[in-house]
């Protein structure tokens, strides 16, 4: 099972502000999971976000995410 990340954790990982992450969620431009009022991101969601926002042709399937 993938680890789940909060908006704060995603913000730290991607080095984008929380408001940017929330804006992307509202726009529907990034994959995410809703659990009631909470929003979570899986590692696969994070890889998709990076690939989408980087607008690159190479897709990263085997990303390593350090555990804090």
N, C-alpha and C positions, 0 to 999 in steps of 0.2 A: 504494500500500500504506500502511495506517495505521501510524503510529508506535506502538511498544509501550512501555508504562510499567511499571515495577516497583512493588511494594507501597510502597516508600519514596517514589517519585516521586508515586504516587497520593495518598499520605498528605499530602505537601506541597501538592499541587494542591487537594485537597478540605478541607484543614485539619482532618482527623480523625487520631486516633492510629493507629499501625500495628496495635495490638491490636484496634481497632474494625474496621479493614479485614479482618484475619484472621477475626474473629468473623463478619462478613458473608459471607465466603467459606465458612466452615464451615456457616453457616445456609443457604447456597445463595441468598442474597437479592441478590447482585450478579453480573453476568456477568463472566467471566474466562476466560483461556486457560491451560491447563497445558502446559508443555514440560518433560517429565520431572518434576523436583522444583521447577522454577521456575514462578512464577505471573506472568502478564503481563496487561495490560489494553490494549485498543486505544482509540483516541479515541472510537469508537462505543460501546464499553463504558462509558467515562467519562461520555458524554452520557446513556446509559441510567441509570447510577447516580445522576446528578444529578437526572434527571427522577423516578426512583423515590423517592429519599430526600427530595426537595423536596415530593413528593406534590402537585405542581401539575398544573393542567389543560392548560397550554400546554407543548408539546413543543418542545425546542430541537434543530433539525436541523443548523443551520449554526453550530456553536460554533467559536470561535477559541481555540486553545491556544498560548500563546507558547512558542517554542523557547528553551531555556536553553543 
